[in-house]
Amino acid sequence: MDWLERARAAEQLQAWDAAIALVSAHAECFSDDPDRHDNHLWHMDLLVRAERISELTELALRDRHALRRLNRSLRERGMESALRERAEDGDRDALYVLVRLMCETERMHEALKLIQDIDPENKYAHQIVASDCWP
């Protein structure tokens, strides 16, 4: 059984430590090798499924994929306040994720206030509201 089969088996068994160790050893962010890059994304997903949010948060400081996966996880968990805190700390992806969530839940005015409070000059955030929010 090669490492990939062992990693998939560990993932199925929810043996997160083993799966993460196996996958991370064959993962590389922005690799020229598409398999290593895919393994990197798989590694980020495993961290979420293993509920290793603090580890993902640490990686998010220097890894765009970890940052996006963290914010998506916070959204999936209904942690709007954590997304807002991240947005207030300058995480533009967290702002965009939160604005989209507000638009999807018909909270256009709340989304506009959020943008005004955090980054009123952010054209992309305003564009999200203009295209995704329905009055």
DSSP file with accessible surface (Angstrom, degrees, kcal/mol):
  #  RESIDUE AA STRUCTURE BP1 BP2  ACC     N-H-->O    O-->H-N    N-H-->O    O-->H-N    TCO  KAPPA ALPHA  PHI   PSI    X-CA   Y-CA   Z-CA
    1    1 A M              0   0  155      0, 0.0     2,-0.1     0, 0.0     0, 0.0   0.000 360.0 360.0 360.0 125.3    0.0    0.0    0.0
    2    2 A D     >  -     0   0   81      1,-0.1     4,-2.3     4,-0.0     5,-0.2  -0.263 360.0 -94.1 -84.5 176.3    1.5    3.3   -1.0
    3    3 A W  H  > S+     0   0   56      1,-0.2     4,-2.8     2,-0.2     5,-0.2   0.862 122.7  54.9 -60.5 -37.6    1.3    6.6    0.9
    4    4 A L  H  > S+     0   0   44      2,-0.2     4,-2.6     1,-0.2    -1,-0.2   0.932 109.5  45.9 -65.5 -43.5   -1.8    7.8   -1.0
    5    5 A E  H  > S+     0   0  105      1,-0.2     4,-2.3     2,-0.2    -1,-0.2   0.907 113.9  49.5 -64.9 -39.3   -3.8    4.6   -0.3
    6    6 A R  H  X S+     0   0  112     -4,-2.3     4,-2.6     2,-0.2    -2,-0.2   0.901 110.9  50.1 -66.2 -39.9   -2.7    4.9    3.4
    7    7 A A  H  X S+     0   0    0     -4,-2.8     4,-2.6     2,-0.2    -2,-0.2   0.921 111.7  47.2 -65.3 -44.1   -3.8    8.5    3.5
    8    8 A R  H  X S+     0   0  141     -4,-2.6     4,-2.4     2,-0.2    -1,-0.2   0.898 112.8  49.6 -64.3 -40.0   -7.2    7.8    2.0
    9    9 A A  H  X S+     0   0   36     -4,-2.3     4,-2.0     2,-0.2    -2,-0.2   0.926 111.6  48.3 -64.1 -44.1   -7.7    4.9    4.4
   10   10 A A  H  <>S+     0   0   10     -4,-2.6     5,-2.9     1,-0.2     4,-0.4   0.910 110.9  51.6 -62.4 -40.7   -6.7    7.1    7.4
   11   11 A E  H ><5S+     0   0   37     -4,-2.6     3,-1.3     1,-0.2    -2,-0.2   0.931 108.6  50.4 -62.3 -44.7   -9.1    9.8    6.1
   12   12 A Q  H 3<5S+     0   0  168     -4,-2.4    -1,-0.2     1,-0.3    -2,-0.2   0.873 113.0  46.2 -61.0 -36.5  -12.0    7.3    5.9
   13   13 A L  T 3<5S-     0   0  142     -4,-2.0    -1,-0.3    -5,-0.2    -2,-0.2   0.463 112.7-122.4 -82.9  -2.3  -11.3    6.1    9.4
   14   14 A Q  T < 5 +     0   0  127     -3,-1.3     2,-1.7    -4,-0.4    -3,-0.2   0.810  59.3 152.4  58.6  33.9  -11.0    9.8   10.6
   15   15 A A     >< +     0   0   42     -5,-2.9     4,-2.5     1,-0.2     3,-0.2  -0.644  18.6 175.7 -87.4  75.6   -7.5    9.0   11.8
   16   16 A W  H  >  +     0   0   45     -2,-1.7     4,-3.1     1,-0.2     5,-0.3   0.851  67.1  55.5 -61.4 -41.7   -6.7   12.7   11.2
   17   17 A D  H  > S+     0   0  112      1,-0.2     4,-2.3     2,-0.2    -1,-0.2   0.938 113.2  42.5 -58.0 -45.7   -3.1   12.7   12.6
   18   18 A A  H  > S+     0   0   48     -3,-0.2     4,-2.5     2,-0.2     5,-0.2   0.934 115.8  48.0 -66.8 -46.2   -2.1    9.9   10.3
   19   19 A A  H  X S+     0   0    0     -4,-2.5     4,-2.7     1,-0.2     5,-0.3   0.934 113.7  47.2 -61.5 -44.8   -3.9   11.4    7.3
   20   20 A I  H  X S+     0   0    7     -4,-3.1     4,-2.8     1,-0.2     5,-0.3   0.919 112.2  49.8 -64.4 -43.0   -2.5   14.8    7.9
   21   21 A A  H  X S+     0   0   57     -4,-2.3     4,-1.3    -5,-0.3    -1,-0.2   0.927 114.0  45.0 -62.7 -44.0    1.1   13.5    8.3
   22   22 A L  H  < S+     0   0   32     -4,-2.5     4,-0.4    -5,-0.2    -2,-0.2   0.937 118.1  41.8 -66.0 -46.6    0.9   11.5    5.1
   23   23 A V  H >< S+     0   0    0     -4,-2.7     3,-1.8    -5,-0.2    -2,-0.2   0.932 111.0  54.4 -70.4 -43.4   -0.6   14.2    3.0
   24   24 A S  H >< S+     0   0   47     -4,-2.8     3,-1.3    -5,-0.3    -1,-0.2   0.831 100.5  61.6 -63.4 -28.1    1.5   17.1    4.3
   25   25 A A  T 3< S+     0   0   65     -4,-1.3    -1,-0.3    -5,-0.3    -2,-0.2   0.704 112.4  38.2 -69.5 -16.6    4.7   15.2    3.5
   26   26 A H  T <  S+     0   0   56     -3,-1.8     2,-0.4    -4,-0.4    -1,-0.3   0.027 100.3 100.2-120.8  24.6    3.6   15.2   -0.2
   27   27 A A    <   +     0   0   18     -3,-1.3     2,-0.3    12,-0.2    10,-0.2  -0.873  39.2 172.4-116.7 145.9    2.1   18.7   -0.3
   28   28 A E    >   -     0   0   91      8,-1.9     3,-1.1    -2,-0.4    12,-0.3  -0.915  29.6-126.9-154.0 125.1    3.5   22.0   -1.6
   29   29 A C  T 3  S+     0   0   38     -2,-0.3     8,-0.1     1,-0.3     9,-0.1  -0.475  94.2   1.7 -70.1 137.0    1.8   25.3   -2.0
   30   30 A F  T 3  S+     0   0  118     -2,-0.2    -1,-0.3     1,-0.2     2,-0.2   0.850  92.3 168.9  53.6  39.5    2.2   26.8   -5.5
   31   31 A S    <   -     0   0   19     -3,-1.1    -1,-0.2     2,-0.2     6,-0.1  -0.504  45.4-134.2 -78.7 150.3    4.1   23.8   -6.7
   32   32 A D  S    S+     0   0  167     -2,-0.2    -1,-0.1     1,-0.1     3,-0.1   0.710  94.9  80.8 -71.7 -20.5    4.9   23.2  -10.4
   33   33 A D  S  > S-     0   0   68      1,-0.2     4,-2.0    -5,-0.0     3,-0.4  -0.785  74.6-154.5 -87.5 111.7    3.8   19.6   -9.7
   34   34 A P  H  > S+     0   0   86      0, 0.0     4,-2.8     0, 0.0     5,-0.2   0.830  92.3  57.0 -59.9 -30.2   -0.1   19.7   -9.8
   35   35 A D  H  > S+     0   0  106      2,-0.2     4,-2.5     1,-0.2     5,-0.2   0.923 107.0  47.6 -66.7 -41.7   -0.3   16.6   -7.6
   36   36 A R  H  > S+     0   0   76     -3,-0.4    -8,-1.9     2,-0.2     4,-1.6   0.890 113.2  49.1 -65.9 -37.7    1.8   18.3   -4.8
   37   37 A H  H  X S+     0   0   42     -4,-2.0     4,-2.0     2,-0.2    -2,-0.2   0.937 111.0  49.2 -66.9 -45.0   -0.4   21.4   -5.1
   38   38 A D  H  X S+     0   0   89     -4,-2.8     4,-2.4     1,-0.2    -2,-0.2   0.895 109.0  53.5 -60.6 -37.8   -3.6   19.3   -5.0
   39   39 A N  H  X S+     0   0   20     -4,-2.5     4,-2.7   -13,-0.3    -1,-0.2   0.855 104.4  55.9 -64.7 -34.1   -2.2   17.6   -1.9
   40   40 A H  H  X S+     0   0   13     -4,-1.6     4,-2.1   -12,-0.3    -2,-0.2   0.938 108.9  45.9 -62.1 -45.5   -1.6   21.0   -0.3
   41   41 A L  H  X S+     0   0   71     -4,-2.0     4,-2.2     2,-0.2    -2,-0.2   0.904 112.1  51.6 -64.6 -38.2   -5.3   21.8   -0.8
   42   42 A W  H  X S+     0   0   40     -4,-2.4     4,-2.8     1,-0.2    -2,-0.2   0.914 106.7  54.4 -63.1 -41.6   -6.2   18.4    0.6
   43   43 A H  H  X S+     0   0   22     -4,-2.7     4,-2.2     2,-0.2    -2,-0.2   0.926 107.3  49.8 -58.2 -45.3   -4.0   19.1    3.6
   44   44 A M  H  X S+     0   0    4     -4,-2.1     4,-1.6     1,-0.2    -1,-0.2   0.926 111.6  49.1 -61.2 -42.4   -5.9   22.4    4.3
   45   45 A D  H  X S+     0   0   47     -4,-2.2     4,-2.6     1,-0.2    -2,-0.2   0.910 108.6  52.8 -64.6 -40.9   -9.2   20.5    4.1
   46   46 A L  H  X S+     0   0    0     -4,-2.8     4,-2.4     1,-0.2    -1,-0.2   0.890 104.6  56.0 -62.0 -38.9   -8.0   17.8    6.4
   47   47 A L  H  <>S+     0   0    0     -4,-2.2     5,-2.9     2,-0.2    -1,-0.2   0.912 109.9  46.0 -60.0 -41.1   -7.0   20.4    9.0
   48   48 A V  H ><5S+     0   0    7     -4,-1.6     3,-1.9     3,-0.2    -2,-0.2   0.951 112.5  49.0 -66.0 -47.9  -10.6   21.7    8.9
   49   49 A R  H 3<5S+     0   0   97     -4,-2.6    -1,-0.2     1,-0.3    -2,-0.2   0.825 110.9  50.8 -64.0 -29.3  -12.1   18.3    9.2
   50   50 A A  T 3<5S-     0   0   22     -4,-2.4    -1,-0.3    -5,-0.2    -2,-0.2   0.430 113.8-122.6 -83.5  -0.7   -9.8   17.5   12.1
   51   51 A E  T < 5 +     0   0  141     -3,-1.9     2,-1.1     1,-0.2     3,-0.3   0.821  62.0 147.7  60.2  36.7  -10.9   20.7   13.7
   52   52 A R     >< +     0   0   61     -5,-2.9     4,-2.2     1,-0.2     5,-0.2  -0.443   9.0 150.2 -95.0  60.1   -7.3   22.0   13.9
   53   53 A I  H  >  +     0   0   39     -2,-1.1     4,-2.9     1,-0.2    -1,-0.2   0.875  66.7  55.4 -65.6 -36.6   -8.5   25.6   13.4
   54   54 A S  H  > S+     0   0  101     -3,-0.3     4,-2.1     2,-0.2    -1,-0.2   0.911 109.2  47.7 -65.3 -37.9   -5.6   27.0   15.4
   55   55 A E  H  > S+     0   0   74      2,-0.2     4,-2.3     1,-0.2    -2,-0.2   0.920 113.3  47.6 -66.9 -42.0   -3.1   25.3   13.1
   56   56 A L  H  X S+     0   0    0     -4,-2.2     4,-2.2     1,-0.2    -2,-0.2   0.904 109.6  53.9 -64.9 -38.8   -5.0   26.5   10.0
   57   57 A T  H  X S+     0   0   50     -4,-2.9     4,-0.6     2,-0.2    -2,-0.2   0.903 108.6  49.2 -62.6 -41.0   -5.1   30.0   11.5
   58   58 A E  H >< S+     0   0  109     -4,-2.1     3,-1.1     1,-0.2     4,-0.3   0.927 112.0  47.7 -64.6 -44.5   -1.3   29.9   12.0
   59   59 A L  H >X S+     0   0   30     -4,-2.3     3,-1.9     1,-0.2     4,-1.3   0.847 100.7  67.7 -63.7 -33.2   -0.8   28.7    8.4
   60   60 A A  H 3< S+     0   0    9     -4,-2.2    -1,-0.2     1,-0.3    -2,-0.2   0.715  84.6  72.2 -62.8 -18.6   -3.2   31.4    7.1
   61   61 A L  T << S+     0   0  132     -3,-1.1    -1,-0.3    -4,-0.6    -2,-0.2   0.774 120.3  11.9 -66.6 -23.8   -0.6   34.1    8.2
   62   62 A R  T <4 S+     0   0  175     -3,-1.9     2,-0.5    -4,-0.3    -2,-0.2   0.354 117.8  72.0-134.0   2.0    1.6   33.0    5.2
   63   63 A D     X  -     0   0   16     -4,-1.3     4,-2.2     1,-0.1    -1,-0.2  -0.959  55.0-160.5-131.8 113.7   -0.5   30.8    3.0
   64   64 A R  H  > S+     0   0  134     -2,-0.5     4,-2.5     1,-0.2     5,-0.2   0.842  94.9  54.4 -61.1 -36.0   -3.4   32.1    0.9
   65   65 A H  H  > S+     0   0   25      2,-0.2     4,-2.4     1,-0.2    -1,-0.2   0.910 109.0  47.6 -66.6 -40.6   -4.9   28.7    0.6
   66   66 A A  H  > S+     0   0    0     -7,-0.2     4,-2.8     2,-0.2    -6,-0.3   0.911 111.0  52.8 -64.4 -40.7   -5.0   28.2    4.3
   67   67 A L  H  X S+     0   0   33     -4,-2.2     4,-2.5    -8,-0.2    -2,-0.2   0.945 111.8  44.3 -60.8 -47.5   -6.5   31.7    4.7
   68   68 A R  H  X S+     0   0  118     -4,-2.5     4,-2.4     1,-0.2    -1,-0.2   0.907 114.8  48.4 -65.8 -40.9   -9.3   31.0    2.2
   69   69 A R  H  X S+     0   0   20     -4,-2.4     4,-2.4     2,-0.2    -1,-0.2   0.891 110.9  51.8 -68.6 -36.5  -10.0   27.6    3.7
   70   70 A L  H  X S+     0   0    2     -4,-2.8     4,-2.6     2,-0.2    -2,-0.2   0.954 111.5  45.9 -61.7 -49.7  -10.1   29.1    7.2
   71   71 A N  H  X S+     0   0    0     -4,-2.5     4,-2.3     1,-0.2    -2,-0.2   0.905 112.3  50.6 -63.6 -39.8  -12.6   31.8    6.2
   72   72 A R  H  X S+     0   0  118     -4,-2.4     4,-2.7     1,-0.2    -1,-0.2   0.911 110.8  50.4 -63.3 -39.6  -14.8   29.2    4.4
   73   73 A S  H  X S+     0   0    0     -4,-2.4     4,-1.9     2,-0.2    -2,-0.2   0.911 108.4  51.3 -65.2 -42.3  -14.7   27.0    7.5
   74   74 A L  H  <>S+     0   0   10     -4,-2.6     5,-2.9     1,-0.2    -1,-0.2   0.912 111.6  48.3 -61.0 -40.8  -15.7   29.9    9.7
   75   75 A R  H ><5S+     0   0   68     -4,-2.3     3,-1.8     1,-0.2    -2,-0.2   0.941 109.9  51.2 -63.3 -47.6  -18.6   30.7    7.4
   76   76 A E  H 3<5S+     0   0  116     -4,-2.7    -1,-0.2     1,-0.3    -2,-0.2   0.821 110.4  50.4 -60.0 -30.9  -19.7   27.0    7.3
   77   77 A R  T 3<5S-     0   0  101     -4,-1.9    -1,-0.3    -5,-0.2    -2,-0.2   0.397 115.2-116.3 -88.7   1.3  -19.6   27.0   11.1
   78   78 A G  T < 5 +     0   0   54     -3,-1.8     2,-1.3    -4,-0.2     3,-0.3   0.770  63.8 148.9  71.4  27.5  -21.7   30.1   11.3
   79   79 A M     >< +     0   0   82     -5,-2.9     4,-1.9     1,-0.2     3,-0.2  -0.456   3.7 153.6 -96.2  64.8  -18.9   32.1   13.0
   80   80 A E  H  > S+     0   0   59     -2,-1.3     4,-2.8     1,-0.2    -1,-0.2   0.861  70.1  56.7 -61.0 -37.2  -19.8   35.5   11.6
   81   81 A S  H  > S+     0   0   86     -3,-0.3     4,-2.5     1,-0.2    -1,-0.2   0.899 106.8  49.4 -65.3 -37.2  -18.2   37.3   14.6
   82   82 A A  H  > S+     0   0   21     -3,-0.2     4,-2.3     2,-0.2    -1,-0.2   0.905 111.4  49.4 -67.0 -39.8  -14.8   35.6   13.9
   83   83 A L  H  X S+     0   0    0     -4,-1.9     4,-2.7     2,-0.2    -2,-0.2   0.919 110.8  50.4 -63.1 -41.9  -15.1   36.5   10.2
   84   84 A R  H  X S+     0   0   76     -4,-2.8     4,-3.1     2,-0.2    -2,-0.2   0.925 109.4  50.5 -62.9 -43.7  -15.8   40.1   11.2
   85   85 A E  H  X S+     0   0  115     -4,-2.5     4,-1.5     1,-0.2    -1,-0.2   0.920 111.6  48.1 -59.7 -43.1  -12.8   40.2   13.6
   86   86 A R  H  <>S+     0   0   49     -4,-2.3     5,-2.5     2,-0.2    -1,-0.2   0.912 112.3  49.2 -63.8 -42.3  -10.6   38.9   10.8
   87   87 A A  H ><5S+     0   0    4     -4,-2.7     3,-1.8     1,-0.2    -2,-0.2   0.918 109.2  51.9 -63.0 -42.5  -12.0   41.4    8.4
   88   88 A E  H 3<5S+     0   0  102     -4,-3.1    -1,-0.2     1,-0.3    -2,-0.2   0.801 105.1  57.2 -64.0 -28.1  -11.4   44.2   10.9
   89   89 A D  T 3<5S-     0   0  140     -4,-1.5    -1,-0.3    -5,-0.2    -2,-0.2   0.348 132.2 -91.1 -84.4   4.3   -7.8   43.0   11.2
   90   90 A G  T < 5S+     0   0   57     -3,-1.8     2,-1.2     1,-0.2    -3,-0.2   0.482  77.8 143.1 104.2   4.8   -7.3   43.5    7.5
   91   91 A D     >< -     0   0   19     -5,-2.5     4,-1.6     1,-0.2    -1,-0.2  -0.654  26.1-174.2 -80.5  99.4   -8.2   40.1    6.1
   92   92 A R  H  > S+     0   0  156     -2,-1.2     4,-2.5     1,-0.2    -1,-0.2   0.860  81.1  58.3 -65.3 -34.4   -9.9   41.2    2.8
   93   93 A D  H  > S+     0   0   33      1,-0.2     4,-2.7     2,-0.2    -1,-0.2   0.917 104.6  51.2 -61.7 -40.7  -11.0   37.6    2.0
   94   94 A A  H  > S+     0   0    0      2,-0.2     4,-2.5     1,-0.2    -1,-0.2   0.910 109.2  51.7 -61.6 -40.0  -12.9   37.4    5.4
   95   95 A L  H  X S+     0   0    3     -4,-1.6     4,-2.9     2,-0.2    -2,-0.2   0.946 111.5  46.3 -60.6 -47.2  -14.6   40.7    4.4
   96   96 A Y  H  X S+     0   0   30     -4,-2.5     4,-2.6     2,-0.2    -2,-0.2   0.905 112.2  50.2 -65.0 -40.7  -15.6   39.3    1.0
   97   97 A V  H  X S+     0   0   18     -4,-2.7     4,-2.2     2,-0.2    -1,-0.2   0.935 113.8  45.8 -62.5 -43.8  -16.8   36.0    2.6
   98   98 A L  H  X S+     0   0    2     -4,-2.5     4,-2.6    -5,-0.2    -2,-0.2   0.914 111.7  50.6 -68.6 -41.2  -18.9   37.9    5.1
   99   99 A V  H  X S+     0   0    0     -4,-2.9     4,-2.5     1,-0.2    -1,-0.2   0.937 111.2  49.1 -62.1 -45.0  -20.4   40.3    2.6
  100  100 A R  H  X S+     0   0   66     -4,-2.6     4,-2.7     1,-0.2    -1,-0.2   0.914 110.4  51.3 -61.2 -41.7  -21.4   37.4    0.3
  101  101 A L  H  X S+     0   0   20     -4,-2.2     4,-1.5     1,-0.2    -1,-0.2   0.930 110.1  48.9 -60.7 -44.6  -23.0   35.6    3.3
  102  102 A M  H  <>S+     0   0    4     -4,-2.6     5,-3.3     1,-0.2    -1,-0.2   0.900 111.7  49.3 -63.6 -39.7  -25.0   38.7    4.2
  103  103 A a  H ><5S+     0   0    4     -4,-2.5     3,-1.8     1,-0.2    31,-0.4   0.925 109.3  51.8 -64.5 -43.2  -26.1   39.1    0.6
  104  104 A E  H 3<5S+     0   0  114     -4,-2.7    -1,-0.2     1,-0.3    -2,-0.2   0.767 111.2  48.1 -64.7 -25.3  -27.2   35.5    0.4
  105  105 A T  T 3<5S-     0   0   69     -4,-1.5    -1,-0.3    -5,-0.2    -2,-0.2   0.051 120.5-108.4-105.1  23.7  -29.2   35.9    3.6
  106  106 A E  T < 5S+     0   0  168     -3,-1.8    -3,-0.2     1,-0.1     3,-0.2   0.847  78.0 131.8  56.7  43.1  -30.8   39.1    2.3
  107  107 A R     >< +     0   0   56     -5,-3.3     4,-2.3     1,-0.2     5,-0.2  -0.427  14.3 147.9-118.8  56.2  -29.0   41.5    4.6
  108  108 A M  H  > S+     0   0   39     26,-0.2     4,-2.6     1,-0.2     5,-0.2   0.908  72.3  50.0 -59.2 -45.5  -27.9   44.1    2.0
  109  109 A H  H  > S+     0   0  146      1,-0.2     4,-2.3     2,-0.2    -1,-0.2   0.893 111.0  49.8 -64.1 -38.1  -28.0   47.0    4.4
  110  110 A E  H  > S+     0   0   90      2,-0.2     4,-2.5     1,-0.2    -1,-0.2   0.896 110.3  51.2 -65.8 -38.6  -26.0   45.1    7.0
  111  111 A A  H  X S+     0   0    0     -4,-2.3     4,-2.4     2,-0.2    -2,-0.2   0.926 110.3  48.7 -63.9 -43.3  -23.4   44.3    4.3
  112  112 A L  H  X S+     0   0   63     -4,-2.6     4,-2.6     1,-0.2    -2,-0.2   0.902 111.7  49.1 -64.5 -40.1  -23.2   47.9    3.2
  113  113 A K  H  X S+     0   0  125     -4,-2.3     4,-2.8     2,-0.2    -1,-0.2   0.914 109.0  53.6 -65.1 -40.8  -22.7   49.0    6.9
  114  114 A L  H  X S+     0   0    1     -4,-2.5     4,-2.2     2,-0.2     5,-0.3   0.939 111.0  45.6 -57.9 -47.9  -20.0   46.3    7.3
  115  115 A I  H  X S+     0   0    0     -4,-2.4     4,-2.3     1,-0.2    -1,-0.2   0.928 112.7  50.8 -61.7 -44.8  -18.1   47.7    4.3
  116  116 A Q  H  < S+     0   0  118     -4,-2.6    -2,-0.2     1,-0.2    -1,-0.2   0.902 113.5  45.6 -60.4 -40.0  -18.5   51.2    5.5
  117  117 A D  H  < S+     0   0   79     -4,-2.8    -1,-0.2    -5,-0.2    -2,-0.2   0.846 126.8  25.6 -71.3 -35.2  -17.2   50.3    9.0
  118  118 A I  H  < S-     0   0   40     -4,-2.2    -3,-0.2    -5,-0.2    -2,-0.2   0.879 138.8  -5.3-101.1 -47.9  -14.3   48.3    7.8
  119  119 A D    ><  +     0   0   51     -4,-2.3     3,-2.2    -5,-0.3    -2,-0.1  -0.494  57.3 175.2-154.0  74.0  -13.1   49.4    4.4
  120  120 A P  T 3  S+     0   0   47      0, 0.0    -4,-0.1     0, 0.0    -1,-0.1   0.732  82.6  53.4 -61.8 -21.1  -15.4   52.0    2.7
  121  121 A E  T 3  S+     0   0  158     -6,-0.1     2,-1.1    -5,-0.1     3,-0.1   0.410  74.8 120.8 -92.4   3.2  -13.1   52.4   -0.3
  122  122 A N    <>  -     0   0   12     -3,-2.2     4,-1.8    -7,-0.2     5,-0.2  -0.542  41.4-173.2 -74.9 100.7  -13.0   48.7   -1.1
  123  123 A K  H  > S+     0   0  179     -2,-1.1     4,-2.3     1,-0.2    -1,-0.2   0.856  80.5  55.0 -65.0 -37.0  -14.4   48.6   -4.6
  124  124 A Y  H  > S+     0   0   98      2,-0.2     4,-2.3     1,-0.2    -1,-0.2   0.919 106.1  50.9 -66.3 -41.4  -14.6   44.8   -4.8
  125  125 A A  H  > S+     0   0    0      1,-0.2     4,-1.9     2,-0.2    -1,-0.2   0.924 112.0  47.9 -60.9 -41.4  -16.7   44.6   -1.7
  126  126 A H  H  X S+     0   0   69     -4,-1.8     4,-2.6     1,-0.2    -1,-0.2   0.881 108.9  54.5 -65.7 -36.8  -19.1   47.2   -3.1
  127  127 A Q  H  X S+     0   0  118     -4,-2.3     4,-2.3     2,-0.2     5,-0.3   0.886 104.3  54.5 -64.1 -39.1  -19.1   45.2   -6.4
  128  128 A I  H  X S+     0   0    4     -4,-2.3     4,-3.1     2,-0.2     5,-0.5   0.942 110.5  46.0 -59.1 -46.4  -20.1   42.1   -4.5
  129  129 A V  H  X S+     0   0    9     -4,-1.9     4,-1.9     1,-0.2    -2,-0.2   0.935 112.3  50.9 -63.0 -43.7  -23.1   43.9   -3.0
  130  130 A A  H  < S+     0   0   86     -4,-2.6    -1,-0.2     1,-0.2    -2,-0.2   0.867 122.3  30.8 -63.4 -34.6  -24.1   45.4   -6.3
  131  131 A S  H  < S+     0   0   68     -4,-2.3    -1,-0.2    -5,-0.2    -2,-0.2   0.761 129.0  33.2 -96.9 -26.9  -24.0   42.1   -8.1
  132  132 A D  H  < S+     0   0   65     -4,-3.1     2,-0.4    -5,-0.3    -3,-0.2   0.642  97.8  82.4-107.4 -18.3  -25.0   39.6   -5.3
  133  133 A a     <  -     0   0    8     -4,-1.9   -29,-0.1    -5,-0.5   -30,-0.1  -0.733  58.7-156.0 -94.7 139.7  -27.5   41.4   -3.1
  134  134 A W              0   0  198    -31,-0.4   -26,-0.2    -2,-0.4    -3,-0.0  -0.961 360.0 360.0-114.3 119.8  -31.1   41.8   -3.9
  135  135 A P              0   0  144      0, 0.0   -28,-0.0     0, 0.0   -29,-0.0  -0.137 360.0 360.0 -65.7 360.0  -32.9   44.7   -2.4
